[in-house]
Amino acid sequence: MAEIESFPLRENTQARVEELYAGLHEVTRLVELEHLILHQRLDGLKADSDGARLLEGMIALGGVVTAKLSGLLQLCRDVGNL
């Protein structure tokens, strides 16, 4: 990823970036918790059932969401010098 040139942020903008970062971090933790719960539910299902396939898809989707959130968190760190 290209280097982000540092530029001074207005005081309230810095606070908003920090607020955004905190919110994204909280959402990431909730997605990770959901991921754990889905894995636990998957362990109780037969491997070839429709429910198991559905949960596997949801777990995979959760991995994609987590990766996207990680990218957004990094962007906040870069922009806000966090």
C-alpha contacts under 8 A as a table, 3 or more apart, distances in Angstrom:
res1	aa1	res2	aa2	distance
4	I	78	D	6.89
4	I	79	V	7.37
6	S	79	V	7.40
9	L	13	T	5.95
9	L	14	Q	5.88
9	L	80	G	7.80
10	R	13	T	5.11
10	R	14	Q	6.32
11	E	14	Q	5.32
11	E	15	A	6.59
12	N	15	A	5.04
12	N	16	R	6.16
13	T	16	R	4.96
13	T	17	V	6.18
14	Q	17	V	5.14
14	Q	18	E	6.27
14	Q	80	G	6.09
15	A	18	E	5.06
15	A	19	E	6.14
16	R	19	E	4.90
16	R	20	L	6.05
17	V	20	L	4.98
17	V	21	Y	6.07
17	V	76	C	6.36
17	V	79	V	7.83
17	V	80	G	5.99
18	E	21	Y	5.01
18	E	22	A	6.17
18	E	76	C	7.65
18	E	80	G	7.06
18	E	82	L	7.68
19	E	22	A	5.12
19	E	23	G	6.17
20	L	23	G	5.10
20	L	24	L	6.11
20	L	76	C	7.56
21	Y	24	L	5.17
21	Y	25	H	6.06
21	Y	73	L	6.04
21	Y	76	C	5.91
21	Y	77	R	7.58
22	A	25	H	5.05
22	A	26	E	6.23
23	G	26	E	5.11
23	G	27	V	6.28
24	L	27	V	5.06
24	L	28	T	6.11
24	L	69	L	6.81
24	L	72	L	7.70
24	L	73	L	6.62
25	H	28	T	5.04
25	H	29	R	6.34
25	H	73	L	7.12
26	E	29	R	5.14
26	E	30	L	6.34
27	V	30	L	5.03
27	V	31	V	6.20
28	T	31	V	5.13
28	T	32	E	6.20
28	T	66	T	6.31
28	T	69	L	6.48
28	T	70	S	7.84
29	R	32	E	5.05
29	R	33	L	6.21
30	L	33	L	5.01
30	L	34	E	6.15
31	V	34	E	4.99
31	V	35	H	6.06
31	V	62	G	6.71
31	V	65	V	7.92
31	V	66	T	6.96
32	E	35	H	4.92
32	E	36	L	6.31
32	E	62	G	7.97
32	E	66	T	7.62
33	L	36	L	5.11
33	L	37	I	6.30
34	E	37	I	5.08
34	E	38	L	6.12
35	H	38	L	5.18
35	H	39	H	6.21
35	H	59	I	6.03
35	H	62	G	6.53
36	L	39	H	5.13
36	L	40	Q	6.31
37	I	40	Q	5.11
37	I	41	R	6.27
38	L	41	R	5.02
38	L	42	L	6.04
38	L	55	L	6.56
38	L	58	M	7.97
38	L	59	I	6.77
39	H	42	L	4.97
39	H	43	D	6.34
39	H	55	L	7.96
39	H	59	I	7.44
40	Q	43	D	5.29
40	Q	44	G	6.99
41	R	44	G	5.43
41	R	45	L	6.94
42	L	45	L	5.33
42	L	52	A	5.87
42	L	55	L	6.41
42	L	56	E	7.54
43	D	46	K	7.98
45	L	49	S	7.18
45	L	51	G	7.21
45	L	52	A	5.90
46	K	49	S	5.52
46	K	52	A	6.62
47	A	52	A	5.87
47	A	53	R	7.70
48	D	52	A	6.66
48	D	53	R	7.19
49	S	52	A	5.24
49	S	53	R	6.47
50	D	53	R	5.14
50	D	54	L	6.15
51	G	54	L	5.06
51	G	55	L	6.17
52	A	55	L	5.12
52	A	56	E	6.09
53	R	56	E	5.05
53	R	57	G	6.26
54	L	57	G	5.15
54	L	58	M	6.31
55	L	58	M	4.95
55	L	59	I	6.06
56	E	59	I	5.06
56	E	60	A	6.18
57	G	60	A	5.09
57	G	61	L	6.14
58	M	61	L	4.98
58	M	62	G	6.07
59	I	62	G	4.98
59	I	63	G	6.37
60	A	63	G	5.09
60	A	64	V	6.60
61	L	64	V	5.12
61	L	65	V	6.30
62	G	65	V	5.00
62	G	66	T	6.08
63	G	66	T	5.07
63	G	67	A	6.23
64	V	67	A	5.11
64	V	68	K	6.30
65	V	68	K	5.13
65	V	69	L	6.13
66	T	69	L	5.06
66	T	70	S	6.09
67	A	70	S	5.07
67	A	71	G	6.42
68	K	71	G	5.12
68	K	72	L	6.39
69	L	72	L	5.00
69	L	73	L	6.09
70	S	73	L	5.04
70	S	74	Q	6.22
71	G	74	Q	5.14
71	G	75	L	6.25
72	L	75	L	4.98
72	L	76	C	6.26
73	L	76	C	5.11
73	L	77	R	6.27
74	Q	77	R	4.99
74	Q	78	D	6.17
75	L	78	D	5.06
75	L	79	V	6.05
76	C	79	V	5.18
76	C	80	G	5.68
76	C	81	N	7.81
76	C	82	L	7.41
77	R	80	G	5.32
77	R	81	N	5.36
77	R	82	L	4.54
78	D	81	N	5.21
78	D	82	L	6.84
79	V	82	L	7.87
